[in-house]
Amino acid sequence: MFLCSSRELRRLESTTGSPIIAQFQESISGATSIRAYGHQSRFLQVLETRLGQNIQVSYNYWIIKRWLSTRLDVFGNIIVFGTSLLAVMSVHLYGVGDASLVGLAITYAFEMSNLIRFAVRSYTDMEDSMTHVERALEYARLLPESADIIEDCRPKDTWPEHGKLEFKAYSARYRDGLDLVLKDLSFCVLPRQKVGIVGRTGAGKSSLSLALFRIIESARGQILLDGKDISQYGLFDVRSKLSIIPQDPVLFAGTVRENLDPFNEYSDQDIWQALEQAHLADYIRTKDDRLEFIVTQSGNNFSIGQKQLICLARALLKHAKVLVLDEATAAIDNATDEIIQETIRAEFESCTVLTIAHRLNTIIDSDMVLLIDDGRIAEYDTPQKLLANRKSLFTELVEEAQNRNT
Ligand SMILES: Nc1ncnc2c1ncn2[C@@H]1O[C@H](COP(=O)(O)OP(=O)(O)OP(=O)(O)O)[C@@H](O)[C@H]1O
């Protein structure tokens, strides 16, 4: 009875503990927004509720531990009392043994009761701690992504040589059981083409870039890069051939060099050249440690614009044939936006570039515009042709954007 209850309570203690840590982390990282919107009391209330639930479970857990301790103590004392009584009785009633033997028997009885207490406590502690192993196993049993490298099927080092991208009746969903977010997409991006991807919120633009990096896998259909189905290769082989400047740039704790060249593949000269092209070299030179300058957790000692420039430098260093810009310009100032656009036009001239854009002016001069609506391709043509058609959805989006700006 004790084991079942204590195991369940320990399990509950862990599951009610995780939301407290998550809430704490959220509150620390979002402290500025919480204060700005005056939501301190709401966050405190949520934290108190979660702490309350955890303390309730912990209290019960420690209470049943005390319950066991008391019973073990009583049991131990019964052993010592029984042994002492028998020893004294045997000396006085039957004249067997003497004081030294009685002393020895009582000492052993003490030792014995301590040992029993120790054994029972160790066993119950081990049972309780197994709930942690159980949780670790739960994570270990999660379905892993595909293999990083498939030895029998590796692309050539030079792949992709041209950067031709083809979606063939491609559909994808986030998880089994969920609805398709990309539905039957069929389109082709020719080498060196610059394609702007537009659509309303939730249309599936970001999902398209996730599909290309195989963060979500195909439910039906294929994505071909230079004629090769990307699903046949390992994830490392596919992802290392593509570059992305994400909406929310990711930097890792480490040095500037480690962030630009995590696998130590490039020379200092290459790294500085990429920084020059990304217009970031002057800023890094002002730091005493230069390329060894420390980037703190999540790159918090860099502004969002600078983080995107570091991502741009990373993409420049990689010389990938396909670049995806995921709403890269949505969160930065016009000057940085200009730098990024200018560098992309100049340095990625020979690459295929897919730009997921909210600001339509950044893609109005692209070669093609892909308009996604509810996960399907609604329009795919040159911006000039789409704008010439007064009834096209693209014209509608452009007019809406103009009306918003006036
Ligand atoms: N992690 C996820 N799990 C399940 N569904 C998701 C997930 N992320 C997005 N979706 C769903 O996929 C659909 C497309 O979302 P997506 O983020 O691709 O749209 P989007 O066009 O990029 O929107 P936005 O312009 O607002 O970024 C939406 O209906 C969304 O609810």
The ligand as a Tripos MOL2 file, in Angstrom:
@<TRIPOS>MOLECULE
LIG
   31    33     1     0     0
SMALL
NO_CHARGES

@<TRIPOS>ATOM
      1 N1          3.7160   23.3510  -34.6450 N.pl3     1 LIG1
      2 C1          2.5200   23.2560  -35.2320 C.ar      1 LIG1
      3 N2          1.7090   22.2200  -34.9460 N.ar      1 LIG1
      4 C2          0.5020   22.0960  -35.5430 C.ar      1 LIG1
      5 N3          0.0210   22.9620  -36.4610 N.ar      1 LIG1
      6 C3          0.7810   24.0200  -36.7900 C.ar      1 LIG1
      7 C4          2.0750   24.2240  -36.1870 C.ar      1 LIG1
      8 N4          2.6190   25.3600  -36.7060 N.ar      1 LIG1
      9 C5          1.7050   25.8340  -37.5790 C.ar      1 LIG1
     10 N5          0.6160   25.0430  -37.6200 N.ar      1 LIG1
     11 C6         -0.5760   25.2240  -38.4650 C.3       1 LIG1
     12 O1         -0.1640   25.2230  -39.8140 O.3       1 LIG1
     13 C7         -0.8990   26.1800  -40.5650 C.3       1 LIG1
     14 C8          0.0800   27.0410  -41.3630 C.3       1 LIG1
     15 O2          0.9160   27.7410  -40.4420 O.3       1 LIG1
     16 P1          2.1870   28.5670  -40.9280 P.3       1 LIG1
     17 O3          2.9560   28.9760  -39.7220 O.co2     1 LIG1
     18 O4          2.8870   27.7990  -41.9760 O.co2     1 LIG1
     19 O5          1.4680   29.8230  -41.5900 O.3       1 LIG1
     20 P2          2.1310   31.1480  -42.1520 P.3       1 LIG1
     21 O6          1.5210   31.3730  -43.4870 O.co2     1 LIG1
     22 O7          3.6140   31.0940  -42.0960 O.co2     1 LIG1
     23 O8          1.5690   32.2060  -41.1210 O.3       1 LIG1
     24 P3          2.2820   33.5660  -40.6000 P.3       1 LIG1
     25 O9          2.3060   34.4880  -41.7600 O.co2     1 LIG1
     26 O10         1.3220   34.0370  -39.5350 O.co2     1 LIG1
     27 O11         3.6210   33.2100  -40.0680 O.co2     1 LIG1
     28 C9         -1.7300   26.9810  -39.5770 C.3       1 LIG1
     29 O12        -3.0630   26.5520  -39.6930 O.3       1 LIG1
     30 C10        -1.1840   26.6000  -38.2210 C.3       1 LIG1
     31 O13        -2.2200   26.5210  -37.2810 O.3       1 LIG1
@<TRIPOS>BOND
     1     1     2 1
     2     2     3 ar
     3     2     7 ar
     4     3     4 ar
     5     4     5 ar
     6     5     6 ar
     7     6     7 ar
     8     6    10 ar
     9     7     8 ar
    10     8     9 ar
    11     9    10 ar
    12    10    11 1
    13    11    12 1
    14    11    30 1
    15    12    13 1
    16    13    14 1
    17    13    28 1
    18    14    15 1
    19    15    16 1
    20    16    17 2
    21    16    18 1
    22    16    19 1
    23    19    20 1
    24    20    21 2
    25    20    22 1
    26    20    23 1
    27    23    24 1
    28    24    25 2
    29    24    26 1
    30    24    27 1
    31    28    29 1
    32    28    30 1
    33    30    31 1
@<TRIPOS>SUBSTRUCTURE
     1 LIG1         1 GROUP 0 **** ****
